[in-house]
Amino acid sequence: MKGLTSTTSRKVLLLLYGTLLVVGATLIAWVHSGQQRMLQQEAWSRLGGVTGTLAAQVDGGRVTRLLDTYDSRGMIIKNTQDAWYYVLHEALRKSAAAAALEQPLRILAYDARKAELQVVATSAERPELREPYQAPGTRAIIAYLGGGSSEARRAVFGPQVAAFDAVHDAQGQVVGVVIAEHPLGDLIAIARGRLWRNIGLAALVFLVIGFFLFRSVGRMVQREEDARSTWQRLHAGVTDSIAYAGKIQGALIPPPERFREQFADYFLLNRPKDVVSGDFHWYHRISDHACFVATADCTGHGLPGAMMAAIGCSLLNELVTQQPHLDPAELLGLLNERMVQALNQNGQRKGAGDGMDVALCRIDRNEREILFAGAFRPLYWMHEGQLTVINGDRRPIGGSQHDPHRKFSVHRIAYHGGDRIYLFSDGYVDQFGGPGRRKFMTKRFNELLLAHQHMPMALQADVLERAFLDWKGANDQVDDVCVLGLAV
């Protein structure tokens, strides 16, 4: 009887262990398949986040200018040889480094004359301008560029997992794509490594410790998976937050094309230090002949600065919509009160609080009159070859302060046809670089404007950007940059 019981117990144990082994093997196979899909989706999400952000930032005009300037490969041998190329390279390099990409980011464009998909810029150290892009996905990318679609694409091209997004010029035309790639073999190797880990763990549990220890190991593995998933969710949340912050900021701040409603010649030089910016430009049309324009420099940069910019831009839109008859000084006074209320700054404590510096103008083209008020920011007026600096009040919008109901001064300017005005944040003149790594300073900025005052505004923007990049060199950008020029 004892022998029968023992045999039965062994059979039951063998059946139990066999059942658990089958379940375990099935579970391991299911997990392996799911991990392969998950790794591929994670790769697409990571690559797509990089290409989507870059595509929104890249100026398609630079892409076409580079292709027009350099009509054959090998003409650019250093990243610093051309300022336009250097800007694109730096944007790609920083994004590739931030996302820890193993393969270089590239901007691609189709050369119809040569019927060839070519590289315009790359994050790699060696420039690849006009070198042919040869990969399994070449035909798909050419078809995408020819189809006029702007939708983001995620695909597996042969041995690569790839994501690419369209790059647009100022007219909204698709001029190229930003593409990021990751070896599919790496993902398979990671999934295979995890598979062998699971098999080894299951074998150890069944052969050495048994069913009860198997449960303990299962709980431990589950904790590891939960911790990894939590970290991935947090990382994805931060990345998504930055991307969404950029989208929200882009929706709140008027696009540069809005200035064409009342200004035939203008430029906007906008260079955020990070993905999103604490500087912003602003435009609000109040009639067929009158409008408000402004530039603002908020406390901080990156996400904190972008949050302040969103608050400031929203308040300006609300105030001008409700009271379009107010002059700029009155609007700044109301803006200050609303900012103090929004940030719960009660004005009982000294100190540098969160706020912003603003240069605000009301331009009436019928009356040929400009009303200006500033909070720590000036207005530059170019009239008959002379540059006049009209300083704003030395008080900010918002911040911890004793006078939340502060007043601002209004300046009236009777301008003539052909005059030009400039509004800007302090990021341009505060950039470190040049000999001795010093600040660019206001004097050099003024000399640039005076020396190139007769150029069209778009060419002035190119001059200012080249001067800024040459001065900055290999140094990091210290702050957001926003310069607005208008031919009134």
PyMOL commands that set and color helices and strands:
alter all, ss='L'
color gray80, all
select helices_A, chain A and resi 2-57+60-69+83-98+138-147+184-209+211-252+256-261+302-322+328-342+441-451+457-472
alter helices_A, ss='H'
color red, helices_A
select strands_A, chain A and resi 106-111+116-122+153-157+160-168+174-183+266-271+279-285+290-298+355-364+369-375+379-383+386-390+397-398+411-414+420-424+432-433+438-439+481-487
alter strands_A, ss='S'
color yellow, strands_A
deselect
rebuild
show_as cartoon
